[in-house]
Amino acid sequence: MRVRVLFFGTLKDIVGRGEESAELPEGSRVEDVFALYGSSYPALAGLRPSVAASVNQELAEWKAALRTGDEVAFLPPVSGGAVAAASRDWIEIVHNPICAEPIVNRVKGPEEGAVVVFDGIVRNHTRGRRTLYLDYEAYEPMALEKLRELTAALRARYAVSGVAVVHRLGRLEIGETSVLIAVSAPHRAVAFDACRFAIDTLKRSVPIWKREYFADGAVWAEGEALEPIPGPDPKRP
């Protein structure tokens, strides 16, 4: 059987390409695909404990069985569009500069007591090294779906009125916005908590990677293995 194989971030650098078409025996599993490439690229095999896998844009177990035509993606640890169904929400992945004003205005309403905004900005240094610029890449279809899932999880946990999550990809210069999150709610405490939940979950659960460029080279930002989006808060009625 034949499957489409995708690599992202540092994994793409190791393999030397972002996409492959692999021929596998019937009954093969996700782990068999990774082993196929790991045998040719020892550096790839060494990253196995921190790599997540997806099948058809959903996180998958390593022993998940595959069928011909499946899309298998291997996702390194994450570094830190379309509009969702709710009319006050704005969920998007963009390749151009993010303008905060229309996004914040989208989530505002007469019944809100607060809008909390997180504006993630490209800084000029990392661990003592001067940063020249950043480059973000994503597994875009899956990333957009995960942003929608994140928004649904946020709404299940918090009594919010509007949610906006916009992430930019491509080259970003110092001082530019990489991600903007805006949450409106009748009460400020809820808006603060929900905004914090959104950025923390995005950094752990959405397949977006950051490459940092310095005067003496470039590195993929270290992060955490992808995790599922948290479910509803059991404490909330």
C-alpha positions as CSV (number, residue, x, y, z in Angstrom):
1,M,0.0,0.0,0.0
2,R,1.1,3.6,-0.6
3,V,0.9,6.4,2.0
4,R,1.8,10.1,1.9
5,V,4.4,11.0,4.6
6,L,5.0,14.5,5.8
7,F,7.9,15.9,8.0
8,F,8.0,19.2,9.7
9,G,10.6,21.4,11.5
10,T,13.8,19.8,12.4
11,L,12.6,16.4,11.1
12,K,12.3,18.0,7.6
13,D,15.9,19.2,7.9
14,I,17.1,15.7,8.8
15,V,15.3,13.9,6.0
16,G,16.0,16.8,3.5
17,R,12.4,17.1,2.3
18,G,9.0,17.7,3.7
19,E,7.0,15.2,1.8
20,E,7.4,11.6,0.6
21,S,5.3,8.8,-0.9
22,A,6.1,5.5,0.8
23,E,5.3,2.0,-0.3
24,L,4.5,-0.3,2.6
25,P,3.3,-3.9,3.2
26,E,-0.4,-4.3,3.9
27,G,-1.1,-4.2,7.7
28,S,1.7,-1.6,8.3
29,R,1.4,0.7,11.3
30,V,2.5,4.2,12.0
31,E,5.6,3.0,13.8
32,D,6.6,1.0,10.7
33,V,6.7,4.2,8.6
34,F,8.9,5.9,11.1
35,A,11.2,2.9,11.3
36,L,11.5,2.9,7.5
37,Y,13.0,6.4,7.6
38,G,14.8,6.0,10.9
39,S,16.9,3.2,9.3
40,S,18.2,5.7,6.8
41,Y,18.5,8.7,9.1
42,P,19.8,7.7,12.5
43,A,19.3,11.3,13.8
44,L,15.6,10.9,13.0
45,A,15.4,7.6,14.9
46,G,17.1,9.2,17.9
47,L,14.3,11.8,18.2
48,R,11.6,9.1,18.4
49,P,10.7,9.7,22.1
50,S,9.8,13.4,21.5
51,V,8.1,13.0,18.1
52,A,4.3,12.8,17.7
53,A,2.5,11.3,14.8
54,S,-0.8,12.1,13.1
55,V,-2.9,10.2,10.5
56,N,-5.2,12.2,8.3
57,Q,-4.6,15.3,10.5
58,E,-5.5,13.7,13.8
59,L,-3.0,12.7,16.5
60,A,-2.4,8.9,16.3
61,E,-0.9,6.2,18.3
62,W,2.3,4.6,17.0
63,K,0.6,1.2,16.7
64,A,-2.3,2.7,14.7
65,A,-3.0,0.6,11.5
66,L,-2.7,2.3,8.2
67,R,-4.7,2.1,4.9
68,T,-3.6,3.0,1.4
69,G,-4.0,6.7,0.7
70,D,-3.5,7.7,4.4
71,E,-1.6,10.9,5.2
72,V,1.0,10.2,7.9
73,A,2.8,13.2,9.5
74,F,5.6,13.2,12.0
75,L,5.6,16.2,14.2
76,P,8.5,17.5,16.3
77,P,7.9,19.2,19.7
78,V,6.0,22.4,19.2
79,S,7.6,25.7,20.0
80,G,6.1,27.8,21.7
81,G,-7.8,30.5,7.9
82,A,-11.3,30.6,8.5
83,V,-13.7,32.0,10.9
84,A,-15.2,29.6,13.5
85,A,-18.9,28.9,13.7
86,A,-19.6,31.3,16.6
87,S,-20.2,34.7,15.1
88,R,-18.0,36.5,17.7
89,D,-15.0,34.2,17.1
90,W,-12.1,34.8,14.8
91,I,-9.8,31.7,14.2
92,E,-7.2,32.1,11.5
93,I,-3.7,31.3,10.3
94,V,-2.2,34.1,8.2
95,H,1.0,34.9,6.2
96,N,0.8,38.6,6.5
97,P,1.2,41.0,9.5
98,I,-1.4,40.8,12.2
99,C,-3.5,43.9,12.9
100,A,-4.8,43.8,16.4
101,E,-7.6,46.4,16.2
102,P,-10.1,44.6,14.0
103,I,-9.5,41.3,15.8
104,V,-10.1,42.9,19.2
105,N,-13.2,44.7,18.0
106,R,-14.6,41.5,16.7
107,V,-14.8,39.9,20.2
108,K,-16.1,43.1,21.9
109,G,-19.8,43.5,22.8
110,P,-22.0,45.7,25.0
111,E,-22.4,43.0,27.6
112,E,-18.7,42.5,28.1
113,G,-16.8,43.8,31.2
114,A,-13.4,42.9,29.9
115,V,-11.3,42.0,26.8
116,V,-7.9,40.4,27.6
117,V,-5.4,40.3,24.8
118,F,-2.2,38.3,24.5
119,D,0.1,39.8,21.8
120,G,3.1,37.4,21.2
121,I,6.0,39.6,19.9
122,V,9.3,38.6,18.2
123,R,12.0,39.6,20.6
124,N,15.6,40.4,19.7
125,H,17.4,37.8,21.9
126,T,17.2,34.2,23.0
127,R,19.3,32.9,25.8
128,G,21.9,35.5,25.4
129,R,22.1,35.3,21.6
130,R,21.0,38.2,19.4
131,T,18.0,37.1,17.2
132,L,17.9,38.4,13.7
133,Y,14.4,37.1,12.7
134,L,12.1,34.1,13.1
135,D,10.5,31.8,10.7
136,Y,7.3,29.9,11.6
137,E,5.9,26.9,9.8
138,A,2.9,24.7,10.5
139,Y,1.1,21.6,9.4
140,E,-1.6,24.1,8.3
141,P,-4.8,22.0,7.9
142,M,-4.2,20.2,11.2
143,A,-3.1,23.4,12.9
144,L,-6.3,25.2,11.9
145,E,-8.4,22.3,13.0
146,K,-6.6,22.3,16.3
147,L,-7.2,26.0,16.8
148,R,-10.9,25.4,16.3
149,E,-10.8,22.5,18.8
150,L,-8.9,24.7,21.2
151,T,-11.6,27.4,21.0
152,A,-14.3,24.8,21.6
153,A,-12.5,23.5,24.7
154,L,-12.0,27.1,25.9
155,R,-15.7,27.8,25.6
156,A,-16.5,24.5,27.4
157,R,-14.4,25.6,30.3
158,Y,-15.1,29.3,30.6
159,A,-18.1,31.6,30.3
160,V,-16.7,33.8,27.5
161,S,-18.4,35.8,24.9
162,G,-15.9,36.0,22.1
163,V,-12.6,34.3,21.2
164,A,-10.0,35.2,18.6
165,V,-6.8,33.2,17.9
166,V,-4.7,34.3,15.0
167,H,-1.2,32.9,14.3
168,R,1.2,34.1,11.6
169,L,3.5,31.9,9.6
170,G,6.6,32.7,7.5
171,R,9.4,35.2,8.2
172,L,8.8,37.6,11.1
173,E,11.0,40.5,12.0
174,I,11.9,41.8,15.4
175,G,8.9,43.5,17.0
176,E,6.3,41.8,14.8
177,T,3.3,39.9,16.2
178,S,3.5,36.1,15.8
179,V,0.3,35.2,17.6
180,L,-2.6,37.3,18.9
181,I,-5.3,36.0,21.3
182,A,-8.3,38.1,22.4
183,V,-11.0,36.9,24.8
184,S,-14.0,38.8,26.0
185,A,-16.2,38.0,29.0
186,P,-18.6,39.7,31.4
187,H,-15.9,39.5,34.1
188,R,-12.2,40.2,34.0
189,A,-11.1,37.1,36.0
190,V,-12.7,34.8,33.5
191,A,-11.2,36.6,30.5
192,F,-7.7,36.4,32.1
193,D,-8.0,32.7,32.9
194,A,-9.4,31.9,29.4
195,C,-6.7,33.8,27.6
196,R,-4.0,32.1,29.6
197,F,-5.5,28.7,28.9
198,A,-5.6,29.6,25.1
199,I,-1.9,30.5,24.8
200,D,-0.7,27.7,27.1
201,T,-2.7,25.1,25.2
202,L,-1.7,26.4,21.8
203,K,2.0,26.1,22.7
204,R,1.5,22.4,23.7
205,S,-1.1,21.2,21.2
206,V,-1.1,23.0,17.8
207,P,1.5,21.9,15.2
208,I,3.4,25.1,14.7
209,W,7.1,25.4,14.8
210,K,9.6,28.3,15.2
211,R,13.0,28.6,13.7
212,E,15.3,31.2,15.2
213,Y,18.0,32.9,13.0
214,F,21.1,34.3,14.6
215,A,24.3,35.8,13.2
216,D,26.1,32.5,13.5
217,G,23.3,30.1,12.3
218,A,19.7,29.0,12.9
219,V,18.0,26.5,15.2
220,W,14.5,25.1,15.6
221,A,13.2,26.2,19.0
222,E,13.0,23.4,21.5
223,G,9.6,22.6,22.9
224,E,7.3,19.9,24.1
225,A,5.8,16.8,22.5
226,L,2.3,17.5,21.1
227,E,-0.5,16.8,23.5
228,P,-4.2,16.4,22.9
229,I,-6.4,19.5,23.5
230,P,-7.8,19.2,27.1
231,G,-11.4,18.3,27.5
232,P,-14.0,20.2,29.6
233,D,-13.2,21.2,33.1
234,P,-14.9,18.6,35.3
235,K,-15.3,21.2,38.1
236,R,-17.5,23.4,35.9
237,P,-21.2,22.5,36.0
